[in-house]
Structures are given as C-alpha cells and as structure tokens.
C-alpha cells in the first residue's frame, strides 16, 4: 500500500528518539515526516513553520468571514453614536 508523504525529508521514529534536534535540523526549516514501519506516523514541524501555518490558516478564516459579509448592507454610523 502506497503512502502519501507530504515532506521532502523523512526520518524514522528511532532516528527521532536518538537525535530529536538533529532530525528537526535535517528538514532545514521545513517539516520532517516521521515514519513508523515505512508509513508516515506524524510530521515534525519547526516552530517558525508552524507559526506561519497558523497565521495562514487564520487569514483564510478571516477571508471567509469577510466574503460571507460582503453582501450585507452598509450601515453608516457616526463616531458620537457609538
């Protein structure tokens, strides 16, 4: 059975246990697929890459909200009314 590996770098669980920071460094800032019996078990994602991913996800969610609201009528208010 073929497995989709969504990372250019892979390591085994044993390699991760032996040298966790070396495994992360091997990805050179990109995620590392951790394999268990030659199948991806999880992805080791460096903090900066994870933070960028979370920001992008938040942007996508905010865009979806803005798109949903763009057809709503505009209500003008004066600052003194707030």
C-alpha positions in Angstrom: 0.0 0.0 0.0 1.4 3.3 -1.0 1.5 6.2 1.4 1.5 9.9 0.6 4.4 11.7 2.3 4.0 15.4 2.4 7.6 16.3 3.2 10.9 16.2 1.4 12.7 14.9 4.4 11.9 11.7 6.3 13.2 10.1 9.4 12.3 7.0 11.4 10.9 7.1 15.0 14.2 5.6 16.1 16.2 8.4 14.5 13.9 10.9 16.1 14.5 9.3 19.5 18.2 9.2 19.1 18.6 12.8 18.0 15.4 15.0 18.1 17.1 18.3 17.3 19.2 16.8 14.6 16.0 15.4 13.0 14.4 18.8 13.0 17.6 20.4 11.6 17.6 17.9 8.8 14.5 19.4 7.4 16.2 22.8 7.1 13.2 24.7 8.3 10.6 22.5 6.6 8.6 19.7 8.1 10.1 16.2 8.5 7.8 13.2 8.0 8.4 10.7 10.9 7.9 7.2 9.6 6.8 4.1 11.6 7.3 0.9 9.6 7.8 3.0 6.4 4.5 4.8 6.8 4.1 8.4 7.9 3.1 8.5 11.6 3.3 12.3 12.1 5.1 15.4 10.9 7.8 17.1 12.9 7.2 20.8 12.2 9.7 23.5 13.3 8.2 26.3 15.4 8.6 29.0 12.7 6.9 26.8 10.1 4.1 26.0 12.4 3.6 29.7 13.3 3.5 30.6 9.6 0.9 27.8 9.0 -1.3 29.1 11.9 -1.1 32.7 10.5 -2.1 31.5 7.0 -5.0 29.5 8.5 -6.2 32.5 10.4 -6.0 34.6 7.3 -8.1 32.1 5.4 -10.7 32.0 8.2 -10.9 35.8 8.3 -11.2 35.9 4.5 -14.1 33.5 4.6 -15.8 35.7 7.2 -15.2 38.8 5.1 -16.5 37.1 1.9 -19.7 36.0 3.8 -20.3 39.5 5.0 -19.5 41.4 1.7 -23.1 41.2 0.5 -24.5 42.7 3.8 -25.8 46.2 3.7 -23.5 49.0 4.8 -24.8 50.9 7.9 -23.3 54.3 8.4 -22.8 55.4 12.0 -21.2 58.5 13.5 -18.5 58.1 16.0 -20.5 60.1 18.6 -23.3 57.5 18.3 -21.0 54.7 19.4 
